[in-house]
Amino acid sequence: METIQRLTVQRVAQVGKGAGLFLFGSLAIHTLTMFVDHFMIKVPINLDLHGHFLTSAFSVPMLPIMAAYGMLILLVYFFWDKKQKAVHLLQQKKLQKEKVDFVLKSMQRITGILAEHIAARNAEVINWLDRRRRRGQIPSEKVERPAREIASALHPLSELTFVYPYTETRPKSIEEIERVLQSRLKNGAVIR
């Protein structure tokens, strides 16, 4: 309900702005044109601007001209408004792309550092487990399972950070990066 009311208010405001611009444009430009005509042309054509400027300038024969000026102002405003919206949308898209690029570059640096340290420590644990297995000792499942899960989690993280940004399905928002990372870590799937 609130959205409908807000949209209605916006539409009424747009119509009001358009009507105001039309009226202002027609009156202002017409008056300016009539002043130029009054002072530049020595003998006005079929109008008595010298004696009765206001009644001549705003007479019934002048209404079509005033309407044309109003339409001209509306047309100029319409194109100016469209240009402003297009520029704003372009700036928003550019800002979003810069944010995503910044996050991806930061993720690449952080992931590189973390993956190196985590993988090195996890490799030590996995090597220790393998040495125990070779000696005939059964490694603890409480140690082995997390070590394997850490190793499998590093793969999707590295894929998301170093491969995914350069594919056709490049992330468009930070939320998409988070969503894909969470999905890949839950499923342990490789990003394609």
C-alpha positions as CSV (number, residue, x, y, z in Angstrom):
1,M,0.0,0.0,0.0
2,E,2.8,2.4,0.9
3,T,4.5,1.7,-2.5
4,I,1.3,2.6,-4.4
5,Q,0.9,5.8,-2.4
6,R,4.6,6.7,-3.0
7,L,4.2,6.0,-6.8
8,T,1.0,8.0,-6.9
9,V,2.7,11.0,-5.2
10,Q,5.7,10.7,-7.6
11,R,3.4,10.7,-10.7
12,V,1.4,13.6,-9.4
13,A,4.6,15.5,-8.7
14,Q,5.9,14.7,-12.2
15,V,2.6,15.9,-13.8
16,G,2.7,19.0,-11.6
17,K,6.3,19.7,-12.5
18,G,5.5,19.2,-16.2
19,A,2.5,21.6,-16.0
20,G,4.6,24.1,-14.1
21,L,7.4,24.0,-16.7
22,F,4.9,24.2,-19.5
23,L,3.2,27.3,-18.0
24,F,6.5,29.0,-17.0
25,G,8.2,28.2,-20.3
26,S,5.3,29.4,-22.4
27,L,4.9,32.6,-20.4
28,A,8.6,33.4,-19.9
29,I,9.7,32.7,-23.4
30,H,6.7,34.3,-25.0
31,T,7.1,37.4,-22.8
32,L,10.8,37.6,-23.7
33,T,10.1,37.2,-27.4
34,M,7.4,39.9,-27.2
35,F,9.8,42.3,-25.5
36,V,12.4,41.6,-28.2
37,D,9.8,42.2,-30.8
38,H,8.6,45.4,-29.0
39,F,12.1,46.9,-28.9
40,M,13.7,45.5,-32.1
41,I,11.0,45.8,-34.6
42,K,9.9,49.4,-35.3
43,V,6.5,48.5,-36.8
44,P,5.0,45.3,-35.3
45,I,2.9,43.1,-37.6
46,N,-0.8,43.3,-36.8
47,L,-0.2,43.9,-33.1
48,D,-0.4,47.0,-31.1
49,L,2.6,46.3,-28.9
50,H,3.5,50.0,-28.4
51,G,0.2,51.0,-27.0
52,H,-1.1,48.0,-25.2
53,F,1.7,45.5,-24.7
54,L,0.1,43.2,-22.2
55,T,-3.2,42.8,-24.0
56,S,-1.5,42.3,-27.3
57,A,1.2,40.0,-26.1
58,F,-1.2,37.7,-24.3
59,S,-4.1,37.9,-26.7
60,V,-6.0,34.9,-28.1
61,P,-3.9,34.8,-31.4
62,M,-0.8,34.4,-29.2
63,L,-2.0,31.3,-27.4
64,P,-0.6,28.8,-30.1
65,I,2.8,30.5,-29.9
66,M,2.7,30.3,-26.1
67,A,1.8,26.6,-26.3
68,A,4.7,26.0,-28.7
69,Y,7.1,27.6,-26.3
70,G,5.7,25.6,-23.4
71,M,6.1,22.4,-25.5
72,L,9.6,23.4,-26.3
73,I,10.5,23.8,-22.7
74,L,8.9,20.4,-21.8
75,L,10.8,18.7,-24.6
76,V,14.1,20.3,-23.5
77,Y,13.4,19.2,-19.9
78,F,12.4,15.7,-20.9
79,F,15.7,15.1,-22.8
80,W,17.7,16.8,-20.0
81,D,16.0,14.6,-17.4
82,K,16.6,11.4,-19.5
83,K,20.3,12.4,-19.9
84,Q,20.6,12.9,-16.1
85,K,19.1,9.5,-15.3
86,A,21.3,7.8,-17.9
87,V,24.4,9.5,-16.5
88,H,23.4,8.5,-12.9
89,L,22.7,4.9,-13.9
90,L,26.1,4.8,-15.7
91,Q,27.9,6.1,-12.6
92,Q,26.1,3.6,-10.4
93,K,27.2,0.7,-12.7
94,K,30.7,2.0,-12.8
95,L,30.8,2.3,-9.0
96,Q,29.4,-1.2,-8.6
97,K,32.1,-2.6,-11.0
98,E,34.8,-0.7,-9.1
99,K,33.6,-2.1,-5.8
100,V,33.6,-5.7,-7.2
101,D,37.0,-5.2,-8.7
102,F,38.3,-3.9,-5.4
103,V,36.8,-6.8,-3.5
104,L,38.2,-9.3,-6.0
105,K,41.7,-7.9,-5.8
106,S,41.6,-7.8,-2.0
107,M,40.3,-11.3,-2.0
108,Q,43.1,-12.4,-4.2
109,R,45.8,-10.9,-2.0
110,I,44.2,-12.2,1.2
111,T,43.4,-15.6,-0.2
112,G,46.9,-16.0,-1.5
113,I,48.4,-15.2,1.9
114,L,45.9,-17.3,3.9
115,A,46.0,-20.3,1.5
116,E,49.7,-20.4,1.6
117,H,49.8,-20.6,5.4
118,I,46.8,-22.8,5.8
119,A,47.9,-25.2,3.1
120,A,51.4,-25.5,4.6
121,R,50.1,-26.2,8.1
122,N,47.5,-28.6,6.8
123,A,50.1,-30.4,4.7
124,E,52.1,-31.0,7.8
125,V,49.1,-32.5,9.5
126,I,48.3,-34.7,6.4
127,N,51.9,-35.8,6.2
128,W,51.9,-36.7,9.9
129,L,48.7,-38.7,9.3
130,D,50.3,-40.5,6.3
131,R,53.4,-41.3,8.4
132,R,51.3,-42.8,11.1
133,R,49.4,-44.9,8.5
134,R,52.7,-46.1,7.0
135,R,53.9,-47.2,10.4
136,G,50.7,-49.2,10.8
137,Q,49.1,-46.9,13.3
138,I,45.5,-45.9,12.7
139,P,45.2,-42.0,12.6
140,S,42.5,-40.4,14.6
141,E,39.3,-39.6,12.6
142,K,39.0,-36.4,14.7
143,V,42.2,-35.2,13.1
144,E,42.0,-36.7,9.7
145,R,38.5,-35.6,8.7
146,P,39.1,-31.9,9.5
147,A,42.4,-32.0,7.7
148,R,40.8,-33.4,4.5
149,E,37.9,-30.9,4.8
150,I,40.4,-28.0,5.1
151,A,42.2,-29.2,2.0
152,S,39.0,-29.5,0.1
153,A,37.8,-26.1,1.2
154,L,41.0,-24.4,-0.1
155,H,40.2,-25.5,-3.7
156,P,36.8,-23.7,-4.1
157,L,38.2,-20.7,-2.4
158,S,41.1,-20.5,-4.7
159,E,38.9,-21.2,-7.7
160,L,36.5,-18.4,-6.7
161,T,39.4,-16.0,-6.1
162,F,41.7,-16.7,-9.0
163,V,39.5,-18.3,-11.8
164,Y,35.9,-17.2,-11.4
165,P,36.6,-13.4,-11.9
166,Y,38.0,-14.2,-15.3
167,T,35.2,-16.4,-16.6
168,E,32.1,-15.5,-18.6
169,T,30.0,-15.6,-15.4
170,R,32.1,-12.9,-13.7
171,P,30.5,-11.7,-10.4
172,K,28.5,-8.5,-10.8
173,S,28.1,-7.7,-7.1
174,I,29.8,-8.3,-3.7
175,E,26.7,-10.3,-2.6
176,E,27.1,-12.6,-5.5
177,I,30.7,-13.3,-4.5
178,E,29.6,-14.1,-1.0
179,R,26.7,-16.3,-2.2
180,V,29.0,-18.3,-4.6
181,L,31.7,-18.7,-2.0
182,Q,29.2,-20.0,0.6
183,S,27.6,-22.4,-1.9
184,R,30.9,-23.8,-3.0
185,L,32.2,-24.2,0.5
186,K,29.0,-26.0,1.5
187,N,28.9,-28.3,-1.5
188,G,32.7,-28.5,-2.0
189,A,32.0,-28.1,-5.7
190,V,34.5,-26.8,-8.3
191,I,33.5,-23.4,-9.9
192,R,33.0,-23.6,-13.6
